[in-house]
Amino acid sequence: MDRAELADFLRRRREALQPEDVALPVGVRRRTRGLRREEVASLAVISTDYYTRLEQRRGPQPSEQTLASLARALRLTNGERDYLYRVAGHNAPVSLSASAHVAPALQRVLDRLEDTPALVLSDLEETLVQNRMATALFGDASGHTGPARSAIHRWFTDPAERLIYPEADRDRQSRARVAGLRVSYGLRGPRSRAGELVRLLQRTSPEFAELWERHEVARRFEDHKTLLHPELGALELHCQALFTEDQSQTLLVLTAPPHTESEEKLRLLGVLGLNRFAGSDQ
């Protein structure tokens, strides 16, 4: 670990960012360039004291998880992210799809979406980042570990994962997920993480194994979704997908048609956020 290089790199990247670059209010006149240390720490979900020690060349070696959070907070490019890992004494991630680093272009769009659910997925449907509205709608995905980080894995191994969709839509969702995994498998090869996921699901899910043999290939998300929220009931939403050039990440944005009951439900979801509704089970 090169503490001096790490400290200087973090400081330079922090100074290069402006509040509007990360969807923070500009506020009163600033005495220094760029973001404040406490702002970077908040974006990376680490303590200000810990981040300050890193910039002062006296912090302990950051974990790979912390580095991934810092790369996302500082909006680093792939090359900058790899450099960050190396000066911190770690190997750079093998590929973008194998890491939790969100493509900067998708992150910038997500930063500006506050009133509608939006999230960034890897090509294995791992939730890399989600806004407050997406967390309120889908639940917090940050607690999943191992293969369960993939919504594809959870779909075929955890019946509760399907409850957000009406029963009539579940077969179509199964086919879409397998067809999307076929795309990743074709791009990454059988020795990739996509290949590992395929082999695991072939052993554990007869439904997946049967669908996999159909060889359907498509990276698509339905333009229209009906989602079942436990308190709000059914929401009729439009789904827009924005892909990175290499197809490794997708930004999903869900909106409700104007002047509809679903729009009112989304507005209520935004007001109440993650709080449980009055009268619901504790």
N, C-alpha and C positions, 0 to 999 in steps of 0.2 A: 504493500500500500504506500503510495506516494502522497503523504499528507499535504505537502506544499502545493503540488499540482492540483490535487483534489480541491483544496480550499480556494485557490485562485480561479479554477474553472467554475466552481459553484458561484463565486462572487461575480465573475464576468457575465455568466448567463443570467443571473438575477438582475444585474444592472441593465441588461439588454432588453428586459421585458418591461412593458408599461401596464398599468392596471387594466386598461381596456383590452389588452391582449389576452387576459385570463378572466374576462367578464367581472372584474372588480370595479366598484365605483371609484372615480378619480379623486373625489373629495377635495380637501383643502390643498393649498400649494405645498409641494413636497420639497424638503431641503436636500434630498439626495436623489440620484438617478435611479430609475427602475423600481422594482418592488422592494418592500421592506422584508427583513428576515422573517418577521412573524407571519407575513402573508405567504411566503414560500412554505414555511413550516405548516401553516394551516392547510394549504392546498395539498401538501404531501402527507397530511395526517400524522405528523410527528411533532415533538415538543419544540418550542422555540429555542430552549436552552440547548437541546441536542444539535439542532441545525447550526446555532451560533458557534458551538464548539467545533463543528466541522469546518466552518469558514475561518476559524481562528487556529487551525492546524493542531488541535489538541483533542479531537474527538476519537472515539474507538472506531474500528473498521465497520462501515455500514453493511448490513445484510443485503442480499440480492433483492429481497422484498422492498427494503427501504430505498435502494437504488432505483427500482422500477417506479416507486412512488415519486421520487425526486425527478426522474426523467419525464414523467407525466406532468408534474407540477411546473417544471421549467420549459415545457413544450419543446423538448429536444428532438432533433432529427435522428434518424437511425444511426448515422455516423457519430453524432454527439453522444448518443446513448451508449454506444459501444465504447467510446473513449472514457466515459464516466465509469463504466464497469472496470475497465482495465486499470485506471489510475487508483481505483479503490481496492485493487488487489483481487478482482474476480475475472473469470473468463466472460467475454461478451456473449449474450444469448446467440444461439446458433442461427436463429432466423426470427423474423418479426412474428410469424405465426406461432412460434414456440415460446413467446414471452408475453408479459402483461403490458408491454409498452403500446400505448394507443397511438395510432397514426396521427401526427400533429394536425393535419387538415381536418380529420373527423373530430378531434378534440375541440378545435376552434369553433366548429359548427355547434357541437353539443353545448359548449359554454354559453351560447346565446339562446338556448332553448330552455325556458323556465316554466312556461305555462302549459306544456304538453309533454307526455311521456316520451323519453328518448334514451337510447342506450347503444353502446358499441359492443359488437360481438366478434369473437374470433371465428375462423372458418370451421371450428368445431363447436360453435355456439356456446362458447364460454363468455360470460358477461365480463368485459374488461372494465367498463365504467358505466354507471347509470345515473341519471339525474334524479332529483327528489321525487318527481312525478312518477317516473318508472319504478322507483322503489315502492311507492305507495300502491301502484297498480299490481306489480308482479311480486313484490317482496324483495328483501335484501339478499342478493346473490353472493355477497362477499364471504359468507360463512362456509360455502362449499369447498371441499378439498378433494384432491386426487381425481379419479375419473368423474366423480359427481360434479365437478366444475362444468362439465359439458351438459347442456340442456338435452342433447341427443341421448346421452347415457341415462340421464334421469328420466326421460320420457319412456324409455323401454325397461326401466328397472324399478321405478317408483310410481305406483298408481296415482298418488296425490298430485304428481306433476301435471296430470291430464285434466284436473278438475277445473282449470281456468277456461277450458274450451267446452262448448256444448258437445254432447255425446255424438251428435250427427257429424261433427267436424273432425273427430279424432282420427278416423282412418285416413283422411286427406292429410292431416298433420303428420301422421306416421310416414306416409309415402314421401312427403316433401322433405322431411328430415333425412331420410335415407338417401333420397336423390341428391340432396345437398352434400351429404358426406361422400357420395360417389365422386362429386367434383373435386373435393379436397384430396381424396384418395388418388384420383388420377393425376392431380398436380404434384402431390408430395411423394407418392410411391408407397409400396407396401411396408417399407421399413420406417416410415414416418409415424408421428403421433396419430395421424388419421388411421394408418394401418393397425396400430395397437388398439385403437378404439373399435375398429371393425372386428378384430379377432376376439376382443373381450365380449362384445355384444353377440357375436355368433355363438359363443359358449353359453351365454346367460339368458338370451331372449329368442325363443323360437319364432316369434313374430318378426323380429329384426332379420333373422336368418332367412326367412321366407321372402321378405321384401328385398333383401340384398340380392337374391338370386334373380330378381326381375331386371336388374341392370338399368334401372331408370336413372337418368343423369340430368340434373337441373339445379341451378342456384337461383331460387325464386322465393319470394315471400308474397303471400296473398295480398292483393290490393285492399281487400276488405276483410276485417276480422270481427267476430263476435266473441268478446271476452266476458267471463263471469267473475265479477268481484264479489267476495263473500258478504259485504255489507250493501254495496250499491246495486248488485244484480247485473243484468246484461248491459254491456256497452257495445254499441255499433261503431267501429272505428275504421278509418282509412290508414293504411300502412304504406309508408314510403321508405325505400331502401337505397342507401348511397354506399357503393363499394369502393374500396381502394383499387388501384390499377392492377395489383397482383391478386386480387380477390381474397386476400387473407383476412380482411376485416370489413365489417358492415355497420353502418350507422342506421338504426331503425328509428323512425319518427312516427308516432301514432297521433292522429288528429280525429276530432269528431266533426261531422258536417254541421254547419252553422244552423242555429235556431232549432236544434233537436234536443230530445231528452238526454241523449248521450253527451252533448255539449254541456248541459247543466250538471250532469254527473261528474264530468271531468273537472268542472269548475269547483264543485263541492270537494272533490278529491284534493284539489290544489289548496283549498282553504284548510282542510283538516289534516292534510299530510299523512304522517305515519301514526297519528293518534287513533286509538280505537273509537268507534262511533258509540254515542251514548246508548246504553241498553244492551250492548253486545257483550259476549262472554269475556271475562278477564283472564 
